[in-house]
Structures are given as C-alpha cells and as structure tokens.
Amino acid sequence: MPECDNLREAIACNFGLNKSNVYVGNGSDEMLAFTFLAFFKKDKPILFPDITYSFYPVYCELYQIDYKLVELDENFDIPVDGFNRPNGGIIFPNPNAPTSKLMPLEGIGTILNKNPESVVVIDEAYIDFGGESAIRLINRYPNLLVIQTFSKSRSLAGLRIGFAAGQEHLIEALSRIKNSVNSYVLDRVALASAEAAIKDVEYFNETRHKVICTRDRTIAEMRKLGFSIPDSAANFIFASHKSIGAEELFLKLKERGILVRHFASPRIENYLRISVGTDEEMSFLVEVLKEILRS
C-alpha cells in the first residue's frame, strides 16, 4: 500500500508501532468486514456480546459464519469468563455499544490468554472518550487485532477512514483480503486529512476533552432528574427512567426536535442512547427532559 505509507507511518508513530503493524482502509466497517472474512473460522461459532454493535450478526449472515452470544451481566458489563469456551474467533466493541461500558485492559488480557488459538478483535470506535487502547498489548499477543476509526474522536466521519493494528502476520492477511475484494485505496484528500489529524495531538485532545466534559456534566444533571445511567466511556449516554418508558420518552423528545435512539430489544427496551452534542444542545436536552417529567 505505497499510497498509504505516510498515513500508516503516522499512525504507527503515534502508537509506538512499526508501519508493518498498521493497515488502513475505507472506514472501520470495511476493516471489520475484511476481518470477518480473514480470521473467523467457519467450523466453530464466533463469540460476541448479546447487546452490542448490530453489524456483527449481519456480517455473520453475509459470510455464513455461525455465532454464539455472550450475555452481559446485570450491570451491562461484558463477562470475561463468558469467552472461556471453544470458538472460531472473538469480537466486541470497547467501550461497548450501545451500553457505553468499558472493559479494562486486564480483562482483555485474560481473554487473550484464554484463547491463544483464536483471533480476538477489539473494536475501539469510542476508546478515546474514556479508555486505554488495547493497541499497547499488540506486541505481547499475536492473536490480537485492534480496529479504530477516524469518524469519532478524530472528527473525520465524512471521509470514511479506519485502520487495524496487529502483529505483522494479521496485517498481511488483511492485505490479501483487501486486494481480493477492493483494491482501491483511500483517496488523496482522505489520506492527507487523516495524516494531519493523527499528527495534531493538541487539537485531538482539545476536542475529545470537550466531549468528555459535556458528557459528564449532562450525566450528572440527568441523574438528578431520576435517570439511571451507567458510567459512560463513549461519546454517548445510555439512559433509563423509572417513571417514564423509553419509547414514550423517545417520541416526546422527537416532537421537540431532539433525536435519540430507542432499541426495541430485550433487556434494553427501556433505555435510550443519547449522543453528546454541544454544551448548548445538551443543556436544551436537559431543559426539555425537565418539562416532560413535570408533565
């Protein structure tokens, strides 16, 4: 990938890796799709949480890969010991979506140690808003692949840039899949923008800290209104209220021009996922919630 060498070098330098440990592509969803093709064995089911990124079962159906679900505990945490069974691969987001809960690196290390014959994929779309990347574990674990995106904390959603980090044999396998499916690399504008974004550490820290501060302030204010909210390590809030159902709240917010996500799924049907916007937007949200609850 000579066209992407500068970006790969910049990413590698940022994380203390070699260029051979990094692969870039057209968004993290492309990286995920290639990962399912490259690493997940069809003779055994792969494992991922029962409440998680909705595209995982879609990829499994598309590529005819069997899967088993690891049930989250009562606090919506991913149980580390849930992966202690035969499998053809493991994947989960960290922080998880839509729950916003983070698994510490210690837990990820335990999963890697218990599954040395399986590729363990950590999908880190939201990691910069409250967690420590598993990329630091790559040199210790040949079965670890970490996928990140430039769409969230790097503020480049429209350019569709993602990358995978792992030991060289995993990156080489991704390259073979990429060249077999889609040989087109990122365009020059996207490459230049991504390289500038990864190098501009000051702006990156400034923008993600703004999101973190706004998120934490909003969570504190919503909890005062009676909302149950797990501690979030992402750029969104996972909220439930004891006095008003999530679907009703979703519709009332929509009437007032505030769009949030409601999941009509078991265990989370009474929760809303609320993206963190500007301070002004989140203050408006809180005021509207107060009005709804008063009525």
Rosetta blueprint (number, residue, H / E / L):
1 M L
2 P H
3 E H
4 C H
5 D H
6 N H
7 L H
8 R H
9 E H
10 A H
11 I H
12 A H
13 C H
14 N H
15 F H
16 G L
17 L L
18 N L
19 K H
20 S H
21 N H
22 V E
23 Y E
24 V E
25 G E
26 N L
27 G L
28 S H
29 D H
30 E H
31 M H
32 L H
33 A H
34 F H
35 T H
36 F H
37 L H
38 A H
39 F H
40 F L
41 K L
42 K L
43 D L
44 K L
45 P L
46 I E
47 L E
48 F E
49 P E
50 D L
51 I L
52 T L
53 Y L
54 S L
55 F H
56 Y H
57 P H
58 V H
59 Y H
60 C H
61 E H
62 L H
63 Y H
64 Q L
65 I L
66 D L
67 Y E
68 K E
69 L E
70 V E
71 E L
72 L L
73 D L
74 E L
75 N L
76 F L
77 D L
78 I L
79 P L
80 V H
81 D H
82 G H
83 F H
84 N L
85 R L
86 P L
87 N L
88 G L
89 G L
90 I E
91 I E
92 F E
93 P E
94 N L
95 P L
96 N L
97 A L
98 P L
99 T L
100 S L
101 K L
102 L L
103 M L
104 P L
105 L H
106 E H
107 G H
108 I H
109 G H
110 T H
111 I H
112 L H
113 N H
114 K H
115 N L
116 P L
117 E L
118 S L
119 V L
120 V E
121 V E
122 I E
123 D E
124 E L
125 A L
126 Y L
127 I H
128 D H
129 F H
130 G L
131 G L
132 E L
133 S L
134 A H
135 I H
136 R H
137 L H
138 I H
139 N H
140 R H
141 Y L
142 P L
143 N L
144 L E
145 L E
146 V E
147 I E
148 Q E
149 T E
150 F L
151 S L
152 K L
153 S L
154 R L
155 S L
156 L L
157 A H
158 G H
159 L H
160 R L
161 I L
162 G E
163 F E
164 A E
165 A E
166 G E
167 Q L
168 E H
169 H H
170 L H
171 I H
172 E H
173 A H
174 L H
175 S H
176 R H
177 I H
178 K H
179 N H
180 S H
181 V H
182 N L
183 S L
184 Y L
185 V L
186 L L
187 D L
188 R H
189 V H
190 A H
191 L H
192 A H
193 S H
194 A H
195 E H
196 A H
197 A H
198 I H
199 K H
200 D L
201 V H
202 E H
203 Y H
204 F H
205 N H
206 E H
207 T H
208 R H
209 H H
210 K H
211 V H
212 I H
213 C H
214 T H
215 R H
216 D H
217 R H
218 T H
219 I H
220 A H
221 E H
222 M H
223 R H
224 K H
225 L L
226 G L
227 F E
228 S E
229 I L
230 P L
231 D L
232 S L
233 A L
234 A L
235 N L
236 F E
237 I E
238 F E
239 A E
240 S E
241 H E
242 K L
243 S L
244 I L
245 G L
246 A H
247 E H
248 E H
249 L H
250 F H
251 L H
252 K H
253 L H
254 K H
255 E H
256 R L
257 G L
258 I L
259 L L
260 V L
261 R E
262 H E
263 F L
264 A L
265 S L
266 P L
267 R L
268 I L
269 E L
270 N L
271 Y L
272 L E
273 R E
274 I E
275 S E
276 V L
277 G L
278 T L
279 D H
280 E H
281 E H
282 M H
283 S H
284 F H
285 L H
286 V H
287 E H
288 V H
289 L H
290 K H
291 E H
292 I H
293 L H
294 R H
295 S L
